[in-house]
């Protein structure tokens, strides 16, 4: 299998970004004819022990999810990139490896972007506000 073409994330902070804003962006290495949706999901409270249907599997739902705006391929549940109501941003990056993929259904990298289950991902939908996230990470 050929390696995926590169995709890149960027962030610009003041003074490089105007008006004191922070700019976050990502190019996509997805096929050029694949439909990309930009979708908003409101914050929500969820029933205890409920599940969320990801692209291929279901996982436990958290009690509360934050409002998010994501960009995603129309055919899957996850996200290429996104930001939550607290200004926390995240994006998916391709990782090339020599290890063969397991023959089981699992979460996709784009599912991790949307639901924040990865330990190394800054969760978008399930994340804390940025200051709380920093506090959480520094306590561990």
Secondary structure as UniProt FT lines:
FT   STRAND          9..12
FT   TURN            14..16
FT   HELIX           18..20
FT   STRAND          23..26
FT   TURN            32..33
FT   STRAND          36..41
FT   STRAND          44..45
FT   TURN            48..49
FT   STRAND          51..53
FT   STRAND          58..60
FT   STRAND          64..65
FT   STRAND          68..73
FT   TURN            74..75
FT   STRAND          81..84
FT   TURN            85..86
FT   STRAND          89..91
FT   HELIX           109..115
FT   TURN            119..120
FT   TURN            125..126
FT   HELIX           130..139
//
